[in-house]
């Protein structure tokens, strides 16, 4: 299994320690209203978002995390939107930019459990159809 790379908060991996559990926290970011946890199941990265994906709160960090994961050659990325309470046009723009970056790197980017309010916002902007969306994490991980 590949060791996690250069994401902040990943001192154990940097020290060369083996990641024996199948699920392992890789990084935790705290913003004013957004928290992001990154973990993996084998070669699938799950990015757990918690809070508001809006300008000034969490939108910028999404793009930064996706770019860092792609630089590390993680090709299967699942964004867990279960705890994303709202998304604005800036957050939607970062999500689309993340999808573009993933496609340019020949990676897959999928969504897990967007709340009704977030799904409606993405549907109104005609963005939801761009993504494979799952309600079950195990099914999503298997789909890669």
N, C-alpha and C positions, 0 to 999 in steps of 0.2 A: 504494500500500500504506500502511496506517495505521501511524503511528509508535507504538512502545510508549510507555506513559505513566509513571505515577508509582510503579512498583514500585522498591524499593531496589536499588541497584547498576546503575542504568540511566542513567548520566550521559551516554552518547553520544546517546541518544534525547532527553534533556532539552535537550541542546545543539542539537537540530534536525538532526543528521546523518541522512542517508538510510540505511536498512537494505537494502542491495542484495542480500546473500545470502538465499536462501529460508529458511534455517535460521539462527537467531541466538539466542545465549544472552541472556536478558533479565535474569535475576537468579539468584543462587546464595545459598542460605541454609545455614549450617552450625549444626546443633544437636549436642548431645552424641552422638547416634547416628543422626541423620537429616540427609540432604542433599537439597535440592530445587533442581532446575534448571528454568527456565521458558523455552521457545523456541516459535517459531511457524512454521507452513507456511501462508503466505497469511493467511486469516482463522481458521485453526484453531490454538489454543494447546495445546501439549503440556507437561504438568507431569510431569517425571521425578522420581520419589520414590526415595530410596535409604536404606534403613535400617529402623528399627522404627517403625511407626505405632501408638504406645502412649502412655498417659498419661505426661506428663513428658518425653517424648522427641521426638515428632513430630506428635502428634495435633492440637495447637493450631495449628500453623503451616499445616496443610492448610486449615482453615476461613478463616484470615486471607488466604491466597493466593487462594482462590476468591472471597471477598468483594471483594478488590482487583481481580481480573480482571473480575468482573461490573460493578463500578463503572466500569471502563474500557470497558464494553460489548462485551467479548469474549463471543460467544454460542455458540461451539463449543469445548468444553473436553475434552481427552483426558487422563486420568490414567494415566500409565505406571507400573504396579505391578510391573514386571519385577524390580526390586531391593528391593522391600519384603519383608523377611524374616519379619515377624510383625505381626499386628494384634490389639489387644485391644478390649474393649467401648467404651473411650473413643475409640479410632481408628475403630471401626465407627460410633459415634455421630456423629463429625465427618464421616465419609463420607456418612452419611444426611442430616445437616444441610446439607452442601454440595450434595447432590442437591436437597433442598427449596429452597434458595436459588436454584439454577440454574433450577429449574422456575418459581419465582415470577417470575424475570426473563425467562422464556420462552427460556431458553438450554438447550443440550444438554450433558450430562455423561456421558462414556463411559469405560470401563475398558480398559486394554491390558495383556495378559500378566500377570495375577495368578499368582503362584506357587501350586503345589498347596496348600500349607499355608494360605496366605491365602484362596484360593478356598474351601477347606473351611470355614474359620472363617466366611466370609460366607454360605456355603450353610447351615451349621448355624443361623445366625441368620436365615435366610430373607431375606437381603439381596441375594444375588447375582442373583436374578431381576429385581430392580429396575433393573438396569443392562444396557446393551448391552456385551458383552465381546468383545474381539478379540484374536487372536494375532499379527496382522500389522499393523504400523504404517501402511503405505501404504494398506491396505484400510480401516483405521479412519479415517484422514484423509479418504479418498474418501467414506465413509459419511455425512458431515455434509451 
